[in-house]
Amino acid sequence: MAQLRSEIIDLLRSVYAEDDVQSIARRLALRLDAPIASGQPAADRVTERDVILITYGDQIREPGVPPLQTLGATLQELIGGVINGVHILPFFPYTSDDGFSVVDYKQVNPDWGTWADVRRMGAHFRLMFDAVINHISQASDWFQAFRRGEAPYTDFFIVVDPGTDLSQVVRPRTLPLLTPVETADGVKHVWTTFSADQIDINYSSPDLLLAVLDVLLFYVEQNAQLIRLDAIG
């Protein structure tokens, strides 16, 4: 653990001021000291021997059964001997972009099933989750708390003066880069790389970084052996 802490501190120093580095390291150590509840052995690296199916969690349906249950049972029955992994595309509550505008990182879309369904699938396949951590839905609790002016969420998003010259920003979208939103402190313009519904989150905030790391560790606890980082520039 001492070596890991040293490596983490070195990485943090490349981004944060020294006071923040020490604070983040202490708080992260408390989270890492908590036991990981998945009960799964440490995952091996992906190799050419892995065969991973990519799918949405609701692609296979049957009446009266949550789609994630049906997916797991079908894959195990029909192709369990062919694949050894399943990449489930975002299965969280969302508001747009086919799941890539997440409302709550720690909830399963209730129309699709539960975490128990996901963990059950993980008993038979290596699971990959999407970590959609470049942005979050405007309907999320994080963003609504930002709008109300609640700490620490006031620093969770990137606020930009609309007069800033952004002409050199290149991205695969034609929608406005800044989106005006009403907040308790008046109108603020927030950075939205992809759409007005997908609000970019601000990694210059140590509290935001720790919140995201907590989400990633939570995914490990839910049997994720692989995590795809979505839209990481």
Rosetta constraint file for C-alpha pairs under 8 A:
AtomPair CA 1 CA 5 HARMONIC 6.08 0.50
AtomPair CA 2 CA 6 HARMONIC 6.25 0.50
AtomPair CA 3 CA 7 HARMONIC 6.25 0.50
AtomPair CA 4 CA 8 HARMONIC 6.12 0.50
AtomPair CA 5 CA 9 HARMONIC 6.14 0.50
AtomPair CA 5 CA 25 HARMONIC 7.31 0.50
AtomPair CA 5 CA 29 HARMONIC 7.67 0.50
AtomPair CA 6 CA 10 HARMONIC 6.28 0.50
AtomPair CA 7 CA 11 HARMONIC 6.37 0.50
AtomPair CA 8 CA 12 HARMONIC 6.14 0.50
AtomPair CA 8 CA 25 HARMONIC 7.36 0.50
AtomPair CA 9 CA 13 HARMONIC 6.11 0.50
AtomPair CA 9 CA 21 HARMONIC 6.54 0.50
AtomPair CA 9 CA 22 HARMONIC 7.65 0.50
AtomPair CA 9 CA 25 HARMONIC 6.55 0.50
AtomPair CA 10 CA 14 HARMONIC 6.85 0.50
AtomPair CA 11 CA 15 HARMONIC 7.32 0.50
AtomPair CA 12 CA 16 HARMONIC 5.81 0.50
AtomPair CA 12 CA 21 HARMONIC 5.77 0.50
AtomPair CA 13 CA 17 HARMONIC 6.68 0.50
AtomPair CA 13 CA 18 HARMONIC 6.66 0.50
AtomPair CA 13 CA 21 HARMONIC 6.23 0.50
AtomPair CA 15 CA 204 HARMONIC 7.98 0.50
AtomPair CA 16 CA 20 HARMONIC 6.05 0.50
AtomPair CA 16 CA 21 HARMONIC 5.95 0.50
AtomPair CA 16 CA 204 HARMONIC 7.46 0.50
AtomPair CA 17 CA 21 HARMONIC 6.15 0.50
AtomPair CA 18 CA 22 HARMONIC 6.39 0.50
AtomPair CA 19 CA 23 HARMONIC 6.41 0.50
AtomPair CA 20 CA 24 HARMONIC 5.93 0.50
AtomPair CA 20 CA 206 HARMONIC 6.89 0.50
AtomPair CA 21 CA 25 HARMONIC 6.03 0.50
AtomPair CA 22 CA 26 HARMONIC 6.18 0.50
AtomPair CA 23 CA 27 HARMONIC 6.30 0.50
AtomPair CA 24 CA 28 HARMONIC 5.87 0.50
AtomPair CA 24 CA 206 HARMONIC 6.48 0.50
AtomPair CA 24 CA 210 HARMONIC 7.25 0.50
AtomPair CA 25 CA 29 HARMONIC 5.99 0.50
AtomPair CA 26 CA 30 HARMONIC 6.62 0.50
AtomPair CA 27 CA 31 HARMONIC 6.70 0.50
AtomPair CA 27 CA 210 HARMONIC 7.88 0.50
AtomPair CA 28 CA 32 HARMONIC 6.16 0.50
AtomPair CA 28 CA 210 HARMONIC 6.88 0.50
AtomPair CA 29 CA 33 HARMONIC 5.96 0.50
AtomPair CA 30 CA 34 HARMONIC 6.70 0.50
AtomPair CA 31 CA 214 HARMONIC 7.44 0.50
AtomPair CA 36 CA 217 HARMONIC 7.86 0.50
AtomPair CA 36 CA 220 HARMONIC 7.53 0.50
AtomPair CA 36 CA 221 HARMONIC 5.70 0.50
AtomPair CA 37 CA 221 HARMONIC 5.10 0.50
AtomPair CA 37 CA 222 HARMONIC 7.87 0.50
AtomPair CA 38 CA 220 HARMONIC 6.70 0.50
AtomPair CA 38 CA 221 HARMONIC 4.20 0.50
AtomPair CA 38 CA 222 HARMONIC 5.81 0.50
AtomPair CA 38 CA 223 HARMONIC 5.59 0.50
AtomPair CA 39 CA 221 HARMONIC 7.86 0.50
AtomPair CA 40 CA 223 HARMONIC 6.78 0.50
AtomPair CA 43 CA 225 HARMONIC 5.74 0.50
AtomPair CA 46 CA 50 HARMONIC 6.35 0.50
AtomPair CA 50 CA 83 HARMONIC 7.41 0.50
AtomPair CA 50 CA 84 HARMONIC 6.34 0.50
AtomPair CA 50 CA 85 HARMONIC 7.09 0.50
AtomPair CA 51 CA 82 HARMONIC 7.43 0.50
AtomPair CA 51 CA 83 HARMONIC 4.83 0.50
AtomPair CA 51 CA 84 HARMONIC 5.67 0.50
AtomPair CA 51 CA 85 HARMONIC 6.11 0.50
AtomPair CA 52 CA 83 HARMONIC 5.92 0.50
AtomPair CA 52 CA 84 HARMONIC 6.20 0.50
AtomPair CA 52 CA 85 HARMONIC 4.24 0.50
AtomPair CA 52 CA 86 HARMONIC 5.17 0.50
AtomPair CA 52 CA 87 HARMONIC 6.55 0.50
AtomPair CA 53 CA 83 HARMONIC 6.86 0.50
AtomPair CA 53 CA 85 HARMONIC 6.20 0.50
AtomPair CA 53 CA 86 HARMONIC 4.77 0.50
AtomPair CA 53 CA 87 HARMONIC 5.93 0.50
AtomPair CA 54 CA 86 HARMONIC 5.89 0.50
AtomPair CA 54 CA 87 HARMONIC 4.55 0.50
AtomPair CA 54 CA 88 HARMONIC 6.05 0.50
AtomPair CA 54 CA 89 HARMONIC 7.04 0.50
AtomPair CA 55 CA 59 HARMONIC 7.04 0.50
AtomPair CA 55 CA 86 HARMONIC 7.51 0.50
AtomPair CA 55 CA 87 HARMONIC 6.36 0.50
AtomPair CA 55 CA 88 HARMONIC 5.35 0.50
AtomPair CA 55 CA 89 HARMONIC 5.92 0.50
AtomPair CA 56 CA 88 HARMONIC 5.55 0.50
AtomPair CA 56 CA 89 HARMONIC 4.92 0.50
AtomPair CA 56 CA 90 HARMONIC 7.10 0.50
AtomPair CA 56 CA 91 HARMONIC 7.24 0.50
AtomPair CA 57 CA 67 HARMONIC 6.45 0.50
AtomPair CA 57 CA 68 HARMONIC 5.49 0.50
AtomPair CA 57 CA 71 HARMONIC 6.85 0.50
AtomPair CA 57 CA 88 HARMONIC 5.97 0.50
AtomPair CA 57 CA 89 HARMONIC 6.87 0.50
AtomPair CA 57 CA 90 HARMONIC 7.86 0.50
AtomPair CA 57 CA 91 HARMONIC 6.13 0.50
AtomPair CA 57 CA 112 HARMONIC 6.91 0.50
AtomPair CA 58 CA 67 HARMONIC 4.93 0.50
AtomPair CA 58 CA 68 HARMONIC 6.45 0.50
AtomPair CA 58 CA 71 HARMONIC 7.44 0.50
AtomPair CA 58 CA 112 HARMONIC 6.28 0.50
AtomPair CA 59 CA 67 HARMONIC 7.33 0.50
AtomPair CA 59 CA 71 HARMONIC 7.40 0.50
AtomPair CA 60 CA 67 HARMONIC 6.19 0.50
AtomPair CA 60 CA 70 HARMONIC 6.38 0.50
AtomPair CA 60 CA 71 HARMONIC 5.72 0.50
AtomPair CA 61 CA 65 HARMONIC 7.41 0.50
AtomPair CA 61 CA 66 HARMONIC 7.61 0.50
AtomPair CA 61 CA 67 HARMONIC 5.27 0.50
AtomPair CA 61 CA 70 HARMONIC 6.32 0.50
AtomPair CA 61 CA 71 HARMONIC 7.68 0.50
AtomPair CA 62 CA 66 HARMONIC 7.94 0.50
AtomPair CA 62 CA 67 HARMONIC 7.30 0.50
AtomPair CA 62 CA 70 HARMONIC 6.97 0.50
AtomPair CA 65 CA 69 HARMONIC 6.85 0.50
AtomPair CA 65 CA 70 HARMONIC 6.70 0.50
AtomPair CA 66 CA 70 HARMONIC 6.57 0.50
AtomPair CA 66 CA 111 HARMONIC 6.98 0.50
AtomPair CA 66 CA 112 HARMONIC 5.19 0.50
AtomPair CA 66 CA 113 HARMONIC 5.00 0.50
AtomPair CA 67 CA 71 HARMONIC 5.98 0.50
AtomPair CA 67 CA 111 HARMONIC 7.95 0.50
AtomPair CA 67 CA 112 HARMONIC 5.07 0.50
AtomPair CA 67 CA 113 HARMONIC 6.54 0.50
AtomPair CA 68 CA 72 HARMONIC 6.17 0.50
AtomPair CA 68 CA 112 HARMONIC 5.72 0.50
AtomPair CA 68 CA 113 HARMONIC 5.61 0.50
AtomPair CA 68 CA 114 HARMONIC 7.89 0.50
AtomPair CA 68 CA 117 HARMONIC 6.09 0.50
AtomPair CA 68 CA 118 HARMONIC 6.95 0.50
AtomPair CA 69 CA 73 HARMONIC 6.22 0.50
AtomPair CA 69 CA 113 HARMONIC 7.02 0.50
AtomPair CA 69 CA 117 HARMONIC 5.67 0.50
AtomPair CA 70 CA 74 HARMONIC 5.92 0.50
AtomPair CA 71 CA 75 HARMONIC 6.08 0.50
AtomPair CA 72 CA 76 HARMONIC 6.15 0.50
AtomPair CA 72 CA 117 HARMONIC 7.88 0.50
AtomPair CA 72 CA 120 HARMONIC 7.73 0.50
AtomPair CA 72 CA 121 HARMONIC 5.28 0.50
AtomPair CA 73 CA 77 HARMONIC 6.13 0.50
AtomPair CA 74 CA 78 HARMONIC 5.90 0.50
AtomPair CA 74 CA 79 HARMONIC 7.93 0.50
AtomPair CA 75 CA 79 HARMONIC 5.34 0.50
AtomPair CA 75 CA 80 HARMONIC 5.78 0.50
AtomPair CA 76 CA 80 HARMONIC 4.31 0.50
AtomPair CA 76 CA 81 HARMONIC 7.93 0.50
AtomPair CA 76 CA 124 HARMONIC 7.37 0.50
AtomPair CA 79 CA 83 HARMONIC 6.35 0.50
AtomPair CA 80 CA 84 HARMONIC 7.01 0.50
AtomPair CA 83 CA 125 HARMONIC 7.98 0.50
AtomPair CA 84 CA 124 HARMONIC 7.80 0.50
AtomPair CA 84 CA 125 HARMONIC 5.19 0.50
AtomPair CA 84 CA 126 HARMONIC 6.13 0.50
AtomPair CA 85 CA 125 HARMONIC 4.73 0.50
AtomPair CA 85 CA 126 HARMONIC 4.21 0.50
AtomPair CA 85 CA 127 HARMONIC 5.72 0.50
AtomPair CA 85 CA 128 HARMONIC 7.52 0.50
AtomPair CA 86 CA 125 HARMONIC 6.33 0.50
AtomPair CA 86 CA 126 HARMONIC 6.16 0.50
AtomPair CA 86 CA 127 HARMONIC 5.10 0.50
AtomPair CA 86 CA 128 HARMONIC 6.16 0.50
AtomPair CA 87 CA 127 HARMONIC 5.84 0.50
AtomPair CA 87 CA 128 HARMONIC 4.36 0.50
AtomPair CA 87 CA 129 HARMONIC 6.12 0.50
AtomPair CA 88 CA 127 HARMONIC 7.35 0.50
AtomPair CA 88 CA 128 HARMONIC 6.26 0.50
AtomPair CA 88 CA 129 HARMONIC 5.82 0.50
AtomPair CA 88 CA 130 HARMONIC 7.42 0.50
AtomPair CA 89 CA 99 HARMONIC 7.82 0.50
AtomPair CA 89 CA 129 HARMONIC 6.66 0.50
AtomPair CA 89 CA 130 HARMONIC 6.10 0.50
AtomPair CA 90 CA 99 HARMONIC 5.33 0.50
AtomPair CA 90 CA 100 HARMONIC 6.53 0.50
AtomPair CA 90 CA 129 HARMONIC 7.09 0.50
AtomPair CA 90 CA 130 HARMONIC 5.80 0.50
AtomPair CA 91 CA 99 HARMONIC 6.83 0.50
AtomPair CA 91 CA 108 HARMONIC 5.85 0.50
AtomPair CA 91 CA 109 HARMONIC 5.79 0.50
AtomPair CA 91 CA 112 HARMONIC 7.57 0.50
AtomPair CA 92 CA 99 HARMONIC 6.96 0.50
AtomPair CA 92 CA 102 HARMONIC 6.29 0.50
AtomPair CA 92 CA 103 HARMONIC 7.33 0.50
AtomPair CA 92 CA 104 HARMONIC 6.60 0.50
AtomPair CA 92 CA 105 HARMONIC 6.46 0.50
AtomPair CA 92 CA 106 HARMONIC 7.53 0.50
AtomPair CA 92 CA 107 HARMONIC 5.70 0.50
AtomPair CA 92 CA 108 HARMONIC 4.55 0.50
AtomPair CA 92 CA 109 HARMONIC 4.61 0.50
AtomPair CA 93 CA 99 HARMONIC 7.35 0.50
AtomPair CA 93 CA 102 HARMONIC 5.99 0.50
AtomPair CA 93 CA 103 HARMONIC 5.47 0.50
AtomPair CA 93 CA 104 HARMONIC 6.18 0.50
AtomPair CA 93 CA 107 HARMONIC 6.82 0.50
AtomPair CA 93 CA 108 HARMONIC 6.40 0.50
AtomPair CA 93 CA 109 HARMONIC 4.51 0.50
AtomPair CA 93 CA 110 HARMONIC 7.54 0.50
AtomPair CA 94 CA 98 HARMONIC 7.88 0.50
AtomPair CA 94 CA 99 HARMONIC 5.26 0.50
AtomPair CA 94 CA 100 HARMONIC 7.03 0.50
AtomPair CA 94 CA 101 HARMONIC 5.31 0.50
AtomPair CA 94 CA 102 HARMONIC 4.48 0.50
AtomPair CA 94 CA 103 HARMONIC 5.06 0.50
AtomPair CA 94 CA 104 HARMONIC 7.69 0.50
AtomPair CA 94 CA 109 HARMONIC 7.87 0.50
AtomPair CA 94 CA 137 HARMONIC 7.06 0.50
AtomPair CA 95 CA 99 HARMONIC 7.16 0.50
AtomPair CA 95 CA 101 HARMONIC 5.80 0.50
AtomPair CA 95 CA 102 HARMONIC 6.89 0.50
AtomPair CA 95 CA 103 HARMONIC 6.95 0.50
AtomPair CA 95 CA 137 HARMONIC 6.66 0.50
AtomPair CA 95 CA 139 HARMONIC 7.47 0.50
AtomPair CA 95 CA 197 HARMONIC 7.61 0.50
AtomPair CA 96 CA 100 HARMONIC 6.77 0.50
AtomPair CA 96 CA 101 HARMONIC 5.47 0.50
AtomPair CA 96 CA 197 HARMONIC 7.25 0.50
AtomPair CA 97 CA 101 HARMONIC 6.07 0.50
AtomPair CA 100 CA 132 HARMONIC 6.50 0.50
AtomPair CA 101 CA 132 HARMONIC 7.76 0.50
AtomPair CA 101 CA 135 HARMONIC 7.32 0.50
AtomPair CA 101 CA 136 HARMONIC 5.56 0.50
AtomPair CA 101 CA 137 HARMONIC 4.74 0.50
AtomPair CA 101 CA 197 HARMONIC 7.05 0.50
AtomPair CA 101 CA 198 HARMONIC 5.67 0.50
AtomPair CA 102 CA 132 HARMONIC 7.22 0.50
AtomPair CA 102 CA 136 HARMONIC 5.35 0.50
AtomPair CA 102 CA 137 HARMONIC 5.16 0.50
AtomPair CA 102 CA 140 HARMONIC 7.37 0.50
AtomPair CA 103 CA 136 HARMONIC 6.58 0.50
AtomPair CA 103 CA 137 HARMONIC 5.13 0.50
AtomPair CA 103 CA 138 HARMONIC 7.59 0.50
AtomPair CA 103 CA 139 HARMONIC 5.92 0.50
AtomPair CA 103 CA 140 HARMONIC 4.36 0.50
AtomPair CA 103 CA 141 HARMONIC 7.43 0.50
AtomPair CA 104 CA 140 HARMONIC 6.19 0.50
AtomPair CA 104 CA 141 HARMONIC 7.55 0.50
AtomPair CA 105 CA 215 HARMONIC 6.85 0.50
AtomPair CA 106 CA 215 HARMONIC 6.93 0.50
AtomPair CA 106 CA 218 HARMONIC 7.62 0.50
AtomPair CA 107 CA 115 HARMONIC 7.78 0.50
AtomPair CA 108 CA 112 HARMONIC 7.30 0.50
AtomPair CA 108 CA 113 HARMONIC 6.64 0.50
AtomPair CA 108 CA 114 HARMONIC 5.61 0.50
AtomPair CA 108 CA 115 HARMONIC 6.32 0.50
AtomPair CA 109 CA 113 HARMONIC 6.62 0.50
AtomPair CA 109 CA 114 HARMONIC 7.53 0.50
AtomPair CA 110 CA 114 HARMONIC 6.66 0.50
AtomPair CA 113 CA 117 HARMONIC 6.29 0.50
AtomPair CA 114 CA 118 HARMONIC 6.71 0.50
AtomPair CA 115 CA 119 HARMONIC 6.09 0.50
AtomPair CA 115 CA 222 HARMONIC 7.03 0.50
AtomPair CA 116 CA 120 HARMONIC 6.02 0.50
AtomPair CA 117 CA 121 HARMONIC 6.42 0.50
AtomPair CA 118 CA 122 HARMONIC 6.36 0.50
AtomPair CA 118 CA 222 HARMONIC 7.34 0.50
AtomPair CA 118 CA 223 HARMONIC 7.85 0.50
AtomPair CA 119 CA 123 HARMONIC 6.53 0.50
AtomPair CA 119 CA 222 HARMONIC 5.78 0.50
AtomPair CA 119 CA 223 HARMONIC 5.74 0.50
AtomPair CA 120 CA 124 HARMONIC 7.42 0.50
AtomPair CA 121 CA 125 HARMONIC 6.23 0.50
AtomPair CA 121 CA 127 HARMONIC 7.78 0.50
AtomPair CA 122 CA 126 HARMONIC 5.98 0.50
AtomPair CA 122 CA 127 HARMONIC 5.74 0.50
AtomPair CA 122 CA 223 HARMONIC 5.64 0.50
AtomPair CA 122 CA 224 HARMONIC 7.39 0.50
AtomPair CA 123 CA 223 HARMONIC 7.97 0.50
AtomPair CA 126 CA 224 HARMONIC 7.30 0.50
AtomPair CA 126 CA 225 HARMONIC 6.04 0.50
AtomPair CA 126 CA 226 HARMONIC 7.55 0.50
AtomPair CA 127 CA 223 HARMONIC 6.78 0.50
AtomPair CA 127 CA 224 HARMONIC 5.02 0.50
AtomPair CA 127 CA 225 HARMONIC 5.61 0.50
AtomPair CA 127 CA 226 HARMONIC 6.24 0.50
AtomPair CA 128 CA 224 HARMONIC 5.61 0.50
AtomPair CA 128 CA 225 HARMONIC 6.16 0.50
AtomPair CA 128 CA 226 HARMONIC 4.41 0.50
AtomPair CA 128 CA 227 HARMONIC 5.28 0.50
AtomPair CA 128 CA 228 HARMONIC 6.90 0.50
AtomPair CA 129 CA 219 HARMONIC 7.58 0.50
AtomPair CA 129 CA 224 HARMONIC 6.27 0.50
AtomPair CA 129 CA 226 HARMONIC 6.59 0.50
AtomPair CA 129 CA 227 HARMONIC 5.04 0.50
AtomPair CA 129 CA 228 HARMONIC 6.20 0.50
AtomPair CA 130 CA 227 HARMONIC 5.86 0.50
AtomPair CA 130 CA 228 HARMONIC 4.84 0.50
AtomPair CA 130 CA 229 HARMONIC 6.21 0.50
AtomPair CA 130 CA 230 HARMONIC 6.42 0.50
AtomPair CA 131 CA 216 HARMONIC 7.39 0.50
AtomPair CA 131 CA 227 HARMONIC 6.47 0.50
AtomPair CA 131 CA 228 HARMONIC 5.93 0.50
AtomPair CA 131 CA 229 HARMONIC 5.10 0.50
AtomPair CA 131 CA 230 HARMONIC 5.93 0.50
AtomPair CA 132 CA 136 HARMONIC 7.39 0.50
AtomPair CA 132 CA 229 HARMONIC 6.49 0.50
AtomPair CA 132 CA 230 HARMONIC 5.04 0.50
AtomPair CA 132 CA 231 HARMONIC 7.34 0.50
AtomPair CA 133 CA 201 HARMONIC 7.48 0.50
AtomPair CA 133 CA 212 HARMONIC 7.23 0.50
AtomPair CA 133 CA 229 HARMONIC 7.14 0.50
AtomPair CA 133 CA 230 HARMONIC 6.74 0.50
AtomPair CA 133 CA 231 HARMONIC 7.87 0.50
AtomPair CA 134 CA 200 HARMONIC 5.68 0.50
AtomPair CA 134 CA 201 HARMONIC 6.05 0.50
AtomPair CA 134 CA 230 HARMONIC 7.00 0.50
AtomPair CA 134 CA 231 HARMONIC 6.09 0.50
AtomPair CA 134 CA 232 HARMONIC 6.36 0.50
AtomPair CA 135 CA 192 HARMONIC 7.95 0.50
AtomPair CA 135 CA 198 HARMONIC 5.56 0.50
AtomPair CA 135 CA 199 HARMONIC 5.00 0.50
AtomPair CA 135 CA 200 HARMONIC 3.97 0.50
AtomPair CA 135 CA 201 HARMONIC 5.24 0.50
AtomPair CA 136 CA 140 HARMONIC 6.85 0.50
AtomPair CA 136 CA 143 HARMONIC 7.92 0.50
AtomPair CA 136 CA 198 HARMONIC 5.35 0.50
AtomPair CA 136 CA 199 HARMONIC 5.38 0.50
AtomPair CA 136 CA 200 HARMONIC 6.57 0.50
AtomPair CA 136 CA 201 HARMONIC 7.08 0.50
AtomPair CA 137 CA 143 HARMONIC 7.56 0.50
AtomPair CA 137 CA 197 HARMONIC 5.58 0.50
AtomPair CA 137 CA 198 HARMONIC 4.92 0.50
AtomPair CA 137 CA 199 HARMONIC 6.19 0.50
AtomPair CA 138 CA 143 HARMONIC 5.76 0.50
AtomPair CA 138 CA 144 HARMONIC 7.26 0.50
AtomPair CA 138 CA 196 HARMONIC 7.72 0.50
AtomPair CA 138 CA 197 HARMONIC 5.18 0.50
AtomPair CA 138 CA 198 HARMONIC 6.17 0.50
AtomPair CA 138 CA 199 HARMONIC 6.18 0.50
AtomPair CA 139 CA 143 HARMONIC 6.77 0.50
AtomPair CA 139 CA 144 HARMONIC 6.69 0.50
AtomPair CA 139 CA 197 HARMONIC 7.93 0.50
AtomPair CA 140 CA 144 HARMONIC 6.27 0.50
AtomPair CA 141 CA 145 HARMONIC 6.01 0.50
AtomPair CA 142 CA 146 HARMONIC 6.32 0.50
AtomPair CA 142 CA 153 HARMONIC 6.20 0.50
AtomPair CA 142 CA 156 HARMONIC 7.65 0.50
AtomPair CA 143 CA 147 HARMONIC 6.29 0.50
AtomPair CA 143 CA 153 HARMONIC 7.29 0.50
AtomPair CA 143 CA 156 HARMONIC 7.97 0.50
AtomPair CA 143 CA 157 HARMONIC 7.89 0.50
AtomPair CA 143 CA 199 HARMONIC 7.98 0.50
AtomPair CA 144 CA 148 HARMONIC 6.37 0.50
AtomPair CA 145 CA 149 HARMONIC 6.29 0.50
AtomPair CA 145 CA 150 HARMONIC 5.39 0.50
AtomPair CA 145 CA 151 HARMONIC 7.94 0.50
AtomPair CA 145 CA 153 HARMONIC 6.01 0.50
AtomPair CA 145 CA 154 HARMONIC 7.56 0.50
AtomPair CA 146 CA 150 HARMONIC 5.85 0.50
AtomPair CA 146 CA 151 HARMONIC 7.66 0.50
AtomPair CA 146 CA 153 HARMONIC 4.86 0.50
AtomPair CA 146 CA 154 HARMONIC 4.71 0.50
AtomPair CA 146 CA 155 HARMONIC 7.71 0.50
AtomPair CA 146 CA 156 HARMONIC 7.33 0.50
AtomPair CA 146 CA 157 HARMONIC 7.79 0.50
AtomPair CA 146 CA 183 HARMONIC 7.53 0.50
AtomPair CA 147 CA 154 HARMONIC 7.68 0.50
AtomPair CA 147 CA 181 HARMONIC 7.84 0.50
AtomPair CA 147 CA 182 HARMONIC 6.81 0.50
AtomPair CA 147 CA 183 HARMONIC 4.25 0.50
AtomPair CA 147 CA 184 HARMONIC 6.04 0.50
AtomPair CA 148 CA 183 HARMONIC 5.96 0.50
AtomPair CA 148 CA 184 HARMONIC 5.15 0.50
AtomPair CA 149 CA 153 HARMONIC 7.38 0.50
AtomPair CA 149 CA 154 HARMONIC 5.72 0.50
AtomPair CA 149 CA 183 HARMONIC 6.99 0.50
AtomPair CA 149 CA 184 HARMONIC 5.77 0.50
AtomPair CA 149 CA 185 HARMONIC 7.09 0.50
AtomPair CA 150 CA 154 HARMONIC 6.00 0.50
AtomPair CA 151 CA 155 HARMONIC 7.53 0.50
AtomPair CA 152 CA 156 HARMONIC 7.11 0.50
AtomPair CA 152 CA 207 HARMONIC 6.76 0.50
AtomPair CA 153 CA 157 HARMONIC 7.62 0.50
AtomPair CA 153 CA 208 HARMONIC 7.92 0.50
AtomPair CA 155 CA 202 HARMONIC 6.98 0.50
AtomPair CA 155 CA 205 HARMONIC 6.00 0.50
AtomPair CA 155 CA 208 HARMONIC 7.73 0.50
AtomPair CA 156 CA 201 HARMONIC 5.66 0.50
AtomPair CA 156 CA 202 HARMONIC 5.12 0.50
AtomPair CA 156 CA 203 HARMONIC 7.56 0.50
AtomPair CA 156 CA 205 HARMONIC 6.38 0.50
AtomPair CA 156 CA 207 HARMONIC 7.72 0.50
AtomPair CA 156 CA 208 HARMONIC 5.61 0.50
AtomPair CA 157 CA 190 HARMONIC 6.85 0.50
AtomPair CA 157 CA 191 HARMONIC 7.58 0.50
AtomPair CA 157 CA 199 HARMONIC 7.25 0.50
AtomPair CA 157 CA 200 HARMONIC 6.23 0.50
AtomPair CA 157 CA 201 HARMONIC 4.62 0.50
AtomPair CA 157 CA 202 HARMONIC 4.75 0.50
AtomPair CA 158 CA 190 HARMONIC 5.48 0.50
AtomPair CA 158 CA 191 HARMONIC 5.50 0.50
AtomPair CA 158 CA 200 HARMONIC 6.74 0.50
AtomPair CA 158 CA 201 HARMONIC 6.46 0.50
AtomPair CA 158 CA 202 HARMONIC 5.44 0.50
AtomPair CA 159 CA 188 HARMONIC 6.59 0.50
AtomPair CA 159 CA 189 HARMONIC 5.58 0.50
AtomPair CA 159 CA 190 HARMONIC 4.57 0.50
AtomPair CA 159 CA 191 HARMONIC 6.44 0.50
AtomPair CA 160 CA 164 HARMONIC 7.20 0.50
AtomPair CA 160 CA 178 HARMONIC 7.58 0.50
AtomPair CA 160 CA 188 HARMONIC 7.76 0.50
AtomPair CA 160 CA 189 HARMONIC 5.70 0.50
AtomPair CA 160 CA 190 HARMONIC 6.11 0.50
AtomPair CA 160 CA 191 HARMONIC 6.94 0.50
AtomPair CA 161 CA 189 HARMONIC 6.78 0.50
AtomPair CA 162 CA 178 HARMONIC 7.32 0.50
AtomPair CA 162 CA 189 HARMONIC 6.54 0.50
AtomPair CA 171 CA 193 HARMONIC 7.40 0.50
AtomPair CA 173 CA 193 HARMONIC 7.57 0.50
AtomPair CA 173 CA 194 HARMONIC 6.37 0.50
AtomPair CA 175 CA 194 HARMONIC 7.32 0.50
AtomPair CA 175 CA 195 HARMONIC 6.45 0.50
AtomPair CA 176 CA 192 HARMONIC 7.63 0.50
AtomPair CA 176 CA 195 HARMONIC 7.66 0.50
AtomPair CA 177 CA 191 HARMONIC 6.00 0.50
AtomPair CA 177 CA 192 HARMONIC 5.33 0.50
AtomPair CA 177 CA 193 HARMONIC 5.68 0.50
AtomPair CA 177 CA 194 HARMONIC 7.81 0.50
AtomPair CA 177 CA 195 HARMONIC 7.93 0.50
AtomPair CA 178 CA 189 HARMONIC 5.65 0.50
AtomPair CA 178 CA 190 HARMONIC 5.37 0.50
AtomPair CA 178 CA 191 HARMONIC 4.81 0.50
AtomPair CA 178 CA 192 HARMONIC 5.69 0.50
AtomPair CA 179 CA 189 HARMONIC 5.20 0.50
AtomPair CA 179 CA 190 HARMONIC 5.31 0.50
AtomPair CA 179 CA 191 HARMONIC 6.53 0.50
AtomPair CA 179 CA 192 HARMONIC 6.44 0.50
AtomPair CA 179 CA 196 HARMONIC 5.92 0.50
AtomPair CA 180 CA 187 HARMONIC 6.23 0.50
AtomPair CA 180 CA 188 HARMONIC 5.51 0.50
AtomPair CA 180 CA 189 HARMONIC 4.26 0.50
AtomPair CA 180 CA 190 HARMONIC 6.41 0.50
AtomPair CA 181 CA 187 HARMONIC 5.44 0.50
AtomPair CA 181 CA 188 HARMONIC 5.45 0.50
AtomPair CA 181 CA 189 HARMONIC 6.23 0.50
AtomPair CA 181 CA 190 HARMONIC 7.35 0.50
AtomPair CA 182 CA 186 HARMONIC 5.78 0.50
AtomPair CA 182 CA 187 HARMONIC 4.56 0.50
AtomPair CA 182 CA 188 HARMONIC 6.52 0.50
AtomPair CA 183 CA 187 HARMONIC 5.82 0.50
AtomPair CA 183 CA 188 HARMONIC 6.84 0.50
AtomPair CA 190 CA 199 HARMONIC 7.10 0.50
AtomPair CA 190 CA 200 HARMONIC 7.77 0.50
AtomPair CA 191 CA 199 HARMONIC 6.44 0.50
AtomPair CA 191 CA 200 HARMONIC 5.79 0.50
AtomPair CA 192 CA 196 HARMONIC 5.90 0.50
AtomPair CA 192 CA 197 HARMONIC 7.89 0.50
AtomPair CA 192 CA 198 HARMONIC 6.06 0.50
AtomPair CA 192 CA 199 HARMONIC 4.97 0.50
AtomPair CA 192 CA 200 HARMONIC 5.47 0.50
AtomPair CA 193 CA 198 HARMONIC 7.57 0.50
AtomPair CA 193 CA 199 HARMONIC 7.58 0.50
AtomPair CA 193 CA 200 HARMONIC 6.71 0.50
AtomPair CA 194 CA 198 HARMONIC 6.25 0.50
AtomPair CA 195 CA 199 HARMONIC 7.53 0.50
AtomPair CA 201 CA 208 HARMONIC 7.72 0.50
AtomPair CA 202 CA 208 HARMONIC 6.81 0.50
AtomPair CA 203 CA 208 HARMONIC 6.12 0.50
AtomPair CA 203 CA 209 HARMONIC 5.69 0.50
AtomPair CA 204 CA 208 HARMONIC 7.87 0.50
AtomPair CA 204 CA 209 HARMONIC 7.83 0.50
AtomPair CA 205 CA 209 HARMONIC 6.44 0.50
AtomPair CA 206 CA 210 HARMONIC 6.23 0.50
AtomPair CA 207 CA 211 HARMONIC 6.16 0.50
AtomPair CA 208 CA 212 HARMONIC 6.23 0.50
AtomPair CA 209 CA 213 HARMONIC 6.19 0.50
AtomPair CA 210 CA 214 HARMONIC 6.08 0.50
AtomPair CA 211 CA 215 HARMONIC 6.44 0.50
AtomPair CA 212 CA 216 HARMONIC 6.40 0.50
AtomPair CA 213 CA 217 HARMONIC 6.24 0.50
AtomPair CA 214 CA 218 HARMONIC 6.08 0.50
AtomPair CA 215 CA 219 HARMONIC 6.34 0.50
AtomPair CA 216 CA 220 HARMONIC 6.58 0.50
AtomPair CA 217 CA 221 HARMONIC 6.40 0.50
AtomPair CA 218 CA 222 HARMONIC 6.43 0.50
AtomPair CA 219 CA 223 HARMONIC 6.70 0.50
AtomPair CA 219 CA 224 HARMONIC 5.54 0.50
AtomPair CA 220 CA 224 HARMONIC 4.72 0.50
AtomPair CA 220 CA 225 HARMONIC 6.51 0.50
